Amino acid sequence: MSLTFCNVHFTQQPQSVVYVSGSLLKKLKLSGKKKVNLRLGADRMYASVKPIRKSGNHLYLASGVRRGIRVPKTGSIFLRSLNQNDEVQIGPLIGVLSDGPTSSAQQPFGSRTGFIKSLLREGSRMCYIFAFTPRDINWQEETVNGFFLNESGTFYRQRVPLPDVVYNRLPSRRAETTTSIQQLRERFIRRRIPFFNWSFFNKSDIYRLLEHDAAVNKYVPESIINPTSDQIKDMLDRHSIVYYKPSGGSLGNGIYRISYVPQTGYFVRYRRKSGNALQKFSSFGSLMRTLQHRHGRGLRSYVVQQGIRLIEVDGCPIDFRFHMHKNGRNQWVVVGIGAKKAGKGSVTTHIKNGGSLLTPQQALTRAFGAKSEEMLRRAKQVAVTLAESIEQHHKHLIGELGFDLGIDKDENIWMFEANAKPGRSIFKHPQLKVEGRASIQHILEHCMYLSKFRRREEA
């Protein structure tokens, strides 16, 4: 297998012919060949080969070829030569799966449109990349009516074959559990099209994945899935603080911080529409009756977790969002870190719940002084170890993870959350813009890896 970067042009001739410059013929090992098996995504066709005199690597596609394998546009692109059957693959063709309001031409993917535009803008320099929704797939024809981005930053639609790889950014946790989305994922897998990330994680999924892995379980606070009242009380008696949270929740919604002060009572912090709330209970029984009245059967999907006394800045707890990516060599790396400072009286550090964002250096220097660099290095090592472990125990492809890590006052590192589709709010910090661009680059590089469009030195 060889990989070559070339310029693709279109011609008006109706035949199924490709015109290949001399240097490109040699690189593709097509010298003297009359036919070539061309491929784009899931489409294949045979075309006649005709050499032309032109310096550089140039490929001219007659209109019959362009229509036959649905090549979306001219420009610089990779050619992957598979010499055993004279096959040349153009691409890669990368699909970004998302969803959004159907009526908006300017914002077809809602609040994610800006991120998707950034992916398409950067990716168009190295591949054919488009975004699509589940509604855009025609499984009978094996095509997608994709959203491409033109040079002025405007979307246009074009029908292309099923892609070489799919990056899943479907935004709805509920939608991913529907039969139609489950079938969509399985259809891609049956066609051997790499699909990452498979779905949102539930907290219980991650705890089960890691509970028997001694190398990483020490970083996970004691957690009980679907706890009984007696189990919650026992954990409170032993730790004095616990977090009671929904297994499938996000953004801190539905989380309770419960603390027990002997001879005083039980205190519960939580978030409601009007802001942060604090409620006192004289007995554990009255506390649980209130929660059961508020959530009913919904409490069956809750998790209770040991509370950790985190390092603080200005008297407010701090935790850290680690944004992890697979790189072009299929290795886990830390790409961005944001330090999240809880708002006054908040049960979580989420920015939308009154928290604020710092760089890790700002937070760790204030907490650890001269030891801040050592703590950052240790935390990065833990994050990579956690990512490797989750990937090892998970049965589907993962290429991106978000960890919420905390450091306690004894310098122990803890993992509270793992997200398969992490939000990107940390990259809004002025000092994390470079990391935001690096995140997009890593997504594209991993897509190149999964599609097998990578140079030998990168393989």
Salt bridges, closest charged atoms under 4 A:
ASP43 OD2 - ARG70 NH1 2.75
ASP86 OD1 - LYS33 NZ 2.73
GLU87 OE2 - ARG39 NH1 3.70
GLU87 OE1 - ARG44 NE 3.14
ASP99 OD1 - ARG135 NH1 3.02
GLU122 OE1 - ARG125 NH1 3.37
ASP136 OD1 - ARG157 NH2 2.67
GLU142 OE2 - ARG191 NE 2.75
ASP164 OD1 - ARG39 NH2 3.87
GLU176 OE2 - LYS421 NZ 2.29
GLU211 OE2 - HIS212 NE2 3.57
ASP213 OD2 - HIS393 NE2 2.97
GLU222 OE2 - ARG238 NH2 2.75
GLU222 OE1 - HIS239 NE2 2.87
ASP234 OD2 - ARG238 NE 3.05
ASP237 OD2 - LYS233 NZ 3.40
ASP314 OD2 - LYS341 NZ 2.74
ASP314 OD1 - ARG366 NH2 2.59
ASP319 OD1 - LYS340 NZ 3.82
GLU391 OE2 - LYS326 NZ 2.50
GLU400 OE1 - ARG169 NH1 3.31
GLU400 OE2 - HIS323 NE2 2.98
GLU400 OE2 - HIS325 NE2 3.97
ASP404 OD1 - ARG321 NE 2.90
ASP404 OD1 - LYS340 NZ 3.10
GLU411 OE2 - LYS371 NZ 2.78
GLU417 OE1 - LYS203 NZ 3.69
GLU417 OE2 - LYS245 NZ 3.28
